[in-house]
Amino acid sequence: MARVLGLARSRRDRRPRWLLRGFALLLGLLLLLGLLWQGWYFMQVLWWVKFDPGQTSFMQRRLEEMQSKNPRAVLRQQWVPYERISSHLKRAVVAAEDDRFLDHEGFDWTGIQRALEKNLRRGKPVAGGSTISQQLAKNLFLSGERSYLRKAQEAVITAMLELLMDKRRILEIYLNVAEWGEGVFGAEAAARHHYGISAAALAPEQAARLAAMLPRPRYFDRHRDSAFLSEQAGRIQARMHASQIP
């Protein structure tokens, strides 16, 4: 009887060790998968240092939405190099979206604090505080869902962009993939869609108006006579001269 009890006790003693080993193995596999997944992001960003992206994750999602209503729908986008985009648009976008673009390393902590304070005053989310680098990370890879996991992944990709790319390249890609209307992406398509001119020919007031559209581009594409849009464009144009661009 004592021997039987001893064997049973021995089996019980071994069980926790097997459980711990299994948990450690599972944790190791999950960590390895996570590292491989981050490595895929890293290699994509590294490729885009020299080569221009095609359709971003955000663009693909918009196209799917459009084609669910109209199977023949297409996106309008034409890549143009940095030097063929009006400096007025560059200054306007920086003034509107990220006025400390050249000073931070992907995260504007001052802007984030201001956004949090504004949201607390309003009692609801009305400001985000995302930098151009963070917005690019989201547009290139991620879905529009709001979750802590997505924000964490956005932060990792933002750090990769800032590590591998200079500010000029980050702004060049952003201006070529930003949404400016229903199926309208990038500065060249936006300039032709809204003004019938090239991105290089945009005047200050036109650039300011395009920058003002960025938070709600499809809405303002349908409501171009919006008083709010005009007022916001005026405020952006007044700040453009102080915007520093790469």
N, C-alpha and C positions, 0 to 999 in steps of 0.2 A: 504493500500500500504506500509506504514511504517513497519507494522508487517511482511509482506512478505519479504521486503528487509532485515529486521532483521534476519529472519530465514535463508535466503540465506547466509547472512554474517556469521551466527553462524556455518552453515555447512562447509563453506570455512575455518573457523578458526579451526574446528575440524580435517579437512583432513590432515594437516601437522603432527598433533600429531599421527594419525593412521599410517601415512607413517613412522614416526620416530620409533614407536613401532614395526612395521613390520621389519624395517631394523635392529633394535636392536635384535629382535628375530632371524632373519636370521643369523646375525653375531654371536650370542650366539651358535646357532646350528653348524655353521661352526667351531667355536672354540672348541666345545665339540667333534666333529668328529675328528678334528686335534689332540686333546689330546688323544682320544682313539687310533688313528693311531700310535702316538708316543709311547703309552703304549704297543701296540703290538710289536713294535721294541724292546722296553725295556725288555719285558718278554722273547723274543727270545734271546737277548744277555745274560740275566740272566741265561737262561737254558744252554747256551753254555759255561758258566763258568765251569761247571762240565761235560757236555755231549758234545760229538763231533758232529759237523754239518754233515749232509748228503750232498746232492748236493746243492751248492750255486745257487743264482740267475744267476750269470755269467755262471756257468757250465750248467745250464738248457738251457740257451740261445744258448750256443755253441752246445749242443746236438741237439737242434731243427734245427740249421743250418746244421749240419752234416746229420741228418736224412732226411732233405728235398732233399738231393742228394743221400743218401744211407739209406733206411729205416732200415737196419740192423746195422747201425753204433752204437757204444757204446763208452763210456768214459773209460779211463784207470786211475784208482786212487786206492791207497791202503793207508789207514790211518796208520801212525806210530807215536808213542809217541815221545816227544821232545828228550828224551835221546837216541833214536835210529836214530837220524839224525846227520850226521857228523858235528862237530863243525866248520869244514872248510866251509861248506855250510852256516851255520848260520852267520859266520863272513863275508863271501863273499856277501851274500844278504844284510846285514847291510851296508857294505862298498859301495855297488852299489846303493842301494835304499834309505838309510836313515841313514847317518853316525852319527846322533845325536839321534838315537832311544831311548837310555836310559835317555837322558837329557831333552826331551820335554814331554809335556802332550797331545800329539796327533797332535800338529801343530808346525811345524818348521818354525817360522817366518823369521829366517835368510835365510833358504833355499827358502822360498817363495819369499823373496826380491831378492835373487840371480837369481831365475828363471825369475822373471819379468824383471830384468835388461838384462838378456840374450835374452829374447824374444824381448825386445825393440831394442837391438842392431841388431838382425837378421831381424827385421821387420815382424816377424811371430811367432806363438807359436811353440817353439822347446824344451821347458823345462816346467815341471809341478810343481815341488816342493812338490808333495804329499808325505806324510810320509807313513810308512808301515801300521800304524793304519788307515789312510784315505783310502789306497788301499784296506785294508781288509773290511772296511765298504762298499765300492763300490762293491767288489766282492760278499759279503754275500747277499746283498739286492737289489742292484740298477741296472738300465739299463746303457748302454754305452752312452746314449744321453748326449749332452753338453748343459746345461742350468743352469741359476742361481738357479732355484728351486731345481734341482738335487744336485748342490753343497751345497746348504743350508741343505738339508736332509742328505747329506754325513757328514757335519760338526756335526750335531746333533748325528748321530749314532757313529761317531768317539769319541765324548765326552762320550757317553754311554760305549763304549768299554774301554776307559781309566779309567772311574769311577769304572766299575765292574770287570775288569780283570787286572792281573799284566802283566808286559811286557813279561814274559816267555810264558804265555798262548796266548797272542796276536801273538807272533812270531811263536809259535807252530801251531796255526790254519792257519796263513798265509802260512807257508811252506807246509802245507798239502792241500791247495786249490789253490795255484798259478798255472798259466798255463805255461807249458813247451813244447808245441808242439801241433799238431793237435789231439785233444781229449786226451791229456796227462796232468794230473793234479796232483800236489803234488810231494814232494821230492822223495818218493819211486818209483813212476811210472816214474819220470824223470830220475832217476839214472839207472833204468833197461832199459828204452827205449834208452837212449843215450850211456850208457856204459856197460850194462849187469851186473851191480852190485847193491848191496843194497845202500840205502841212508846213512847208517852208514859207508860204506866203501869208500866214496868219498874222493879222494886226493885233495890237495889245488888247483892244476891247473884245475881239473875237476869241482870243486865247483865254481871257478872263471868263468869258461866258462858258466856254467848253470846260474849264476847270471847275466852275460852279456846278456843272451838271454831274460831276463824278459820283457824288453820294447816291443819286437816284437818276441814272442816265436814261432809262427807258421812260420813266414818268415825265422827265423834262423834255424828252424827244416828242412826247405827245402834247405837252403844255409849254410850248416855246414862248408864249406870251405871259408866262407867270411873273407876277410882280416880285415875288420872293427871289426868283432866279435873277432878275435884273438887279435887284438890290445886292444880292450876294456877289454877283459879277462886279458891281461897282466897288464893293469893299475889297475884293481880291485885286482888282486893277490898281487901287490906291496903295496896296502893299507890295506890288510886284517889283518896284524899283529896288527894294531892299533885299529881295530874294537872291541868295547865292546859289549858283548852279555849277556843276563840274564842267 
